[in-house]
Amino acid sequence: MDMEAATFDSQNGTARKLLKMFEEFDTYLQNNRPFIPNYGERFRQGETLSTAFVESTVNQVVSKRVVKKQQMQWSERGAHLLLQVRTRVLDDDLGDVCRGWYPGFRPPDSRQSQPQEVGPPTF
């Protein structure tokens, strides 16, 4: 972006504000370029473009349990700890974490296990 060309009307306050905003936006883009996903490339590769539906569901479930709208309630700490464990399970590294805490924990499974169907928890 040619910022010098945009400064031709330095007397106009609105133009100066707009130019400053564009400069800040350009700096943001340059500093965060490695972290900004290329949605076009993701789409062409068939990858997920948005996880908003998942985040919305998690927010609904957690808020319902935390704000006492259900018989079984979670404390904020309990919900946080539960999400930490669930994340480890989904990342398939809960066993590694447990082995770090308890060296005698079962050894890693060297066989390639078949994915198991996971159902809702039973109480």
GROMACS elastic network, one bead per residue, 0.5 to 0.9 nm:
[ bonds ]
;  ai    aj funct       b0    kb
    1     4     6  0.89076   500
    1    26     6  0.83175   500
    2     5     6  0.56888   500
    2     6     6  0.69514   500
    3     6     6  0.51653   500
    3     7     6  0.67292   500
    3    19     6  0.75935   500
    3    22     6  0.87339   500
    3    23     6  0.76902   500
    4     7     6  0.54502   500
    4     8     6  0.74910   500
    5     8     6  0.60288   500
    6     9     6  0.74627   500
    6    10     6  0.87653   500
    6    15     6  0.83007   500
    6    16     6  0.88373   500
    6    19     6  0.69737   500
    7    10     6  0.55592   500
    7    15     6  0.80450   500
    7    16     6  0.74571   500
    7    19     6  0.75903   500
    8    11     6  0.87458   500
    9    12     6  0.59160   500
    9    15     6  0.72050   500
    9    16     6  0.81218   500
   10    13     6  0.73792   500
   10    15     6  0.73087   500
   10    16     6  0.63875   500
   11    15     6  0.82614   500
   11    16     6  0.80147   500
   12    15     6  0.53404   500
   12    16     6  0.63988   500
   12    17     6  0.88769   500
   13    16     6  0.50755   500
   13    17     6  0.62481   500
   13    18     6  0.86070   500
   14    17     6  0.51470   500
   14    18     6  0.61480   500
   14    19     6  0.85474   500
   15    18     6  0.50336   500
   15    19     6  0.60224   500
   15    20     6  0.85334   500
   16    19     6  0.50423   500
   16    20     6  0.61201   500
   16    21     6  0.86146   500
   17    20     6  0.50807   500
   17    21     6  0.62256   500
   17    22     6  0.86941   500
   18    21     6  0.50812   500
   18    22     6  0.62455   500
   18    23     6  0.86381   500
   19    22     6  0.50796   500
   19    23     6  0.61504   500
   19    24     6  0.86509   500
   20    23     6  0.50724   500
   20    24     6  0.62186   500
   20    25     6  0.85750   500
   21    24     6  0.51426   500
   21    25     6  0.61110   500
   21    26     6  0.85474   500
   22    26     6  0.60101   500
   22    27     6  0.85371   500
   23    26     6  0.50474   500
   23    27     6  0.61872   500
   23    28     6  0.86070   500
   24    27     6  0.50636   500
   24    28     6  0.61613   500
   24    29     6  0.86775   500
   25    29     6  0.62134   500
   25    30     6  0.86426   500
   26    29     6  0.51259   500
   26    30     6  0.61934   500
   26    31     6  0.86156   500
   27    30     6  0.51226   500
   27    31     6  0.60767   500
   27    32     6  0.84982   500
   28    31     6  0.52198   500
   28    32     6  0.60198   500
   28    33     6  0.82245   500
   29    32     6  0.52549   500
   29    33     6  0.55586   500
   29    36     6  0.82399   500
   30    33     6  0.54080   500
   30    34     6  0.86897   500
   31    34     6  0.79905   500
   31    35     6  0.89467   500
   32    35     6  0.54066   500
   32    36     6  0.63866   500
   33    36     6  0.53577   500
   33    37     6  0.83916   500
   34    37     6  0.78813   500
   36    39     6  0.89229   500
   37    40     6  0.88039   500
   37    41     6  0.85595   500
   37    42     6  0.79358   500
   38    41     6  0.54641   500
   38    42     6  0.62964   500
   38    43     6  0.87159   500
   39    43     6  0.59778   500
   39    44     6  0.85522   500
   39    47     6  0.89650   500
   39    49     6  0.65196   500
   40    43     6  0.51559   500
   40    44     6  0.63061   500
   40    45     6  0.87171   500
   41    44     6  0.51232   500
   41    45     6  0.62380   500
   41    46     6  0.86922   500
   41    47     6  0.86595   500
   42    45     6  0.50811   500
   42    46     6  0.62306   500
   42    47     6  0.50883   500
   42    48     6  0.71038   500
   42    49     6  0.67914   500
   43    46     6  0.50754   500
   43    47     6  0.58055   500
   43    48     6  0.73672   500
   43    49     6  0.68267   500
   44    47     6  0.76611   500
   46    49     6  0.87213   500
   48    51     6  0.73907   500
   50    53     6  0.76253   500
   50    54     6  0.87868   500
   51    54     6  0.53318   500
   51    55     6  0.62953   500
   51    56     6  0.86322   500
   52    55     6  0.50245   500
   52    56     6  0.59679   500
   52    57     6  0.85547   500
   53    56     6  0.51147   500
   53    57     6  0.62590   500
   53    58     6  0.87080   500
   54    57     6  0.51613   500
   54    58     6  0.62171   500
   54    59     6  0.85669   500
   55    58     6  0.51379   500
   55    59     6  0.60648   500
   55    60     6  0.85847   500
   56    59     6  0.50928   500
   56    60     6  0.61756   500
   56    61     6  0.86976   500
   57    60     6  0.51177   500
   57    61     6  0.62093   500
   57    62     6  0.85469   500
   58    61     6  0.52152   500
   58    62     6  0.59846   500
   58    63     6  0.83129   500
   59    62     6  0.52818   500
   59    63     6  0.58225   500
   59    64     6  0.82459   500
   60    63     6  0.53281   500
   60    64     6  0.59348   500
   60    65     6  0.86201   500
   61    64     6  0.52049   500
   61    65     6  0.63481   500
   61    66     6  0.86778   500
   62    65     6  0.52207   500
   62    66     6  0.60139   500
   62    67     6  0.85123   500
   62    74     6  0.80832   500
   62    76     6  0.89492   500
   62    79     6  0.70648   500
   63    66     6  0.50338   500
   63    67     6  0.58280   500
   63    68     6  0.84796   500
   63    69     6  0.85322   500
   64    67     6  0.57073   500
   64    68     6  0.66490   500
   64    69     6  0.54640   500
   64    70     6  0.66725   500
   64    73     6  0.84067   500
   65    68     6  0.57740   500
   65    69     6  0.63469   500
   65    70     6  0.59907   500
   65    71     6  0.83387   500
   65    72     6  0.68911   500
   65    74     6  0.54773   500
   65    75     6  0.82469   500
   65    79     6  0.85540   500
   66    69     6  0.77332   500
   66    70     6  0.86198   500
   66    73     6  0.58976   500
   66    74     6  0.50672   500
   66    75     6  0.59521   500
   66    76     6  0.65146   500
   66    79     6  0.77912   500
   67    70     6  0.81728   500
   67    73     6  0.77425   500
   67    74     6  0.83510   500
   67    75     6  0.89118   500
   68    71     6  0.71663   500
   68    72     6  0.78659   500
   68    73     6  0.58068   500
   68    74     6  0.80772   500
   69    72     6  0.86539   500
   69    73     6  0.79667   500
   70    73     6  0.63421   500
   74    77     6  0.79535   500
   74    78     6  0.58057   500
   74    79     6  0.58649   500
   75    79     6  0.61443   500
   75    80     6  0.85026   500
   76    79     6  0.51496   500
   76    80     6  0.61211   500
   76    81     6  0.86468   500
   77    80     6  0.50484   500
   77    81     6  0.61636   500
   77    82     6  0.85436   500
   78    81     6  0.51518   500
   78    82     6  0.60596   500
   78    83     6  0.85909   500
   79    82     6  0.50748   500
   79    83     6  0.61805   500
   79    84     6  0.86288   500
   80    83     6  0.52354   500
   80    84     6  0.62852   500
   80    85     6  0.88596   500
   81    84     6  0.50073   500
   81    85     6  0.63545   500
   81    86     6  0.86363   500
   82    85     6  0.52325   500
   82    86     6  0.61341   500
   82    87     6  0.85678   500
   83    87     6  0.59766   500
   83    88     6  0.85473   500
   84    87     6  0.52315   500
   84    88     6  0.63772   500
   84    89     6  0.87912   500
   85    88     6  0.51243   500
   85    89     6  0.62654   500
   85    90     6  0.87392   500
   85    94     6  0.73205   500
   86    89     6  0.50189   500
   86    90     6  0.61950   500
   86    91     6  0.85404   500
   86    94     6  0.87953   500
   87    90     6  0.51309   500
   87    91     6  0.60572   500
   87    92     6  0.84486   500
   87    93     6  0.88815   500
   87    94     6  0.85676   500
   88    91     6  0.50382   500
   88    92     6  0.60129   500
   88    93     6  0.54043   500
   88    95     6  0.85940   500
   88    97     6  0.83185   500
   89    93     6  0.63521   500
   89    94     6  0.54446   500
   89    95     6  0.84512   500
   90    93     6  0.78934   500
   90    94     6  0.85658   500
   91    94     6  0.77174   500
   92    95     6  0.75307   500
   92    96     6  0.85296   500
   93    96     6  0.51822   500
   93    97     6  0.64348   500
   93    98     6  0.87704   500
   94    97     6  0.51393   500
   94    98     6  0.62318   500
   94    99     6  0.86221   500
   95    98     6  0.50582   500
   95    99     6  0.60823   500
   95   100     6  0.85948   500
   95   105     6  0.79957   500
   95   106     6  0.80129   500
   95   107     6  0.84940   500
   95   108     6  0.73197   500
   96    99     6  0.50412   500
   96   100     6  0.62545   500
   96   101     6  0.88312   500
   96   108     6  0.77230   500
   97   100     6  0.50892   500
   97   101     6  0.65409   500
   97   102     6  0.86187   500
   98   101     6  0.51129   500
   98   102     6  0.58063   500
   98   103     6  0.78403   500
   98   105     6  0.66655   500
   98   106     6  0.89901   500
   99   104     6  0.68912   500
   99   105     6  0.52600   500
   99   106     6  0.75174   500
   99   107     6  0.78767   500
   99   108     6  0.88035   500
  100   103     6  0.60299   500
  100   105     6  0.86790   500
  101   105     6  0.84980   500
  102   105     6  0.55124   500
  103   106     6  0.84164   500
  103   107     6  0.88849   500
  104   107     6  0.78450   500
  105   108     6  0.89817   500
  106   109     6  0.85125   500
  107   110     6  0.86599   500
  108   111     6  0.89501   500
  109   112     6  0.76495   500
  109   113     6  0.80784   500
  110   113     6  0.86902   500
  113   116     6  0.85010   500
  115   118     6  0.89527   500
  118   121     6  0.87371   500
  119   122     6  0.86865   500
